Amino acid sequence: MNETYASAAGFPFGSTAGLTRPTSGADAFLTPEFTKTMEFGVDLSFFNSRLNINANYYKSNTTSQFIFLGTSAASGMSSFRTNNGEVENKGFELDLDVTVLRNQDFQWKIGGNLSKIDNKVISTGNGGDIQVGLATTEVGLYAIEGQSYPSIVGTSYERDDQGRVIIDANGDPLIGGSKNLGSTTPDLILGFNTSISYKGLTLSAVADYKTGHVYYNQMVDALEFTGLTQHSASAGRLPFVFPNSSYESAPGVYTANTNITTSGGGSVFWNSQYNPIKENYVVDGSVFKLREIALSYDLPAKMLDRTFIKGVNFGLVARNVLMLRSDANKYTDPEFTNNGQQVTGFGTLDQLPPTGSYGFKLNVKF
């Protein structure tokens, strides 16, 4: 992303400018959302249903969406919900199910799915950009016309034409304008499932991989204050040469910085020079998760012949077994939804740690 955003009022830009909400009459109430959808699909089955393929292309446009907007406290309220804008979602989905082996006692099945997603804000309803979720004075979730929904907008580095961070005379990075730092919606999702069954005993697993999106971690942002972040100790609390940086050696000419160190390496630097640049806390949201592993057993039907029970299945199940994150995201699960928001990608101090569950399941059919 190279676009830089600003407004006369400063950040947040565009927030609710031009939006009005009736205070009386029928129009004072929320109206329904409307979605127009077009979809094309095909289902194919081969080799006595041992190979099944499902492919779909879809496009949907949603108007009069319910959105949450912040407003000036001087108005007497801090926020409100209203109808506004249009968002377009289109994409391609492919599902594949294969029975690798099958006989009287044994069966092995493998399934996979691919979702390629392209979502875009067609209109915000006011010709500008609006805050649609959690936000501080330096970073927040926004709907930006022509961009994916929602986008994280935050303060960024001042960079030269080679993408290097520009430093000042003290060796500290310069703060740039508010910038679109990326979408919180993944544009590619890959899923995988498999099951192996033998005489009523079944072992199964489900996993997926999501990528193409970003995540803002307010927890790491806050840890900066106490010096508990990993990167704040990487230089031993001493001044250091800021990575991938340059300085203006002549008007409009930038030279790679190899020896100018920062003004410090302790709390003052990390809180005053580094922390205000929220780009530092927006990271790649890619994640692989092993969602579930289960081992179950179906009691043979003949054992239930003289009972009123038609079937019994029991076993062990483990959920959220494994999570692999991008190298940039060292701290938490990027899928958390916080403070009742309907969108992910904005982690707050209120979130709970990722948890896994392990247990016993029993299903009885009468």
Secondary structure, DSSP 8 states (H G I E B T S, - for coil): ---EE--TT-SS-STTTT----SSSGGGS----EEEEEEEEEEEEETTTTEEEEEEEEEEEEEEEEEEEE--GGGT-SEEEEEEEEEEEEEEEEEEEEEEEE-SSEEEEEEEEEEEEEEEEEE-SSSS-EEEEEE-SSEEEEE-TTS-SSEEEEEEE-B-TTS-EEB-TTS-B-EEEEEEEEESS-SEEEEEEEEEEETTEEEEEEEEEEES-EEEEHHHHHHGGGT-STGGGTTTTS--B-TTEEEEEETTEEEE-SS-B-S-SSHHIIIIIITT-GGGGEEE--EEEEEEEEEEEE--GGGGTTSS--EEEEEEEEEEEEEEE-TT--SS-TT---TT-S--SEE-TT------EEEEEEEEE-
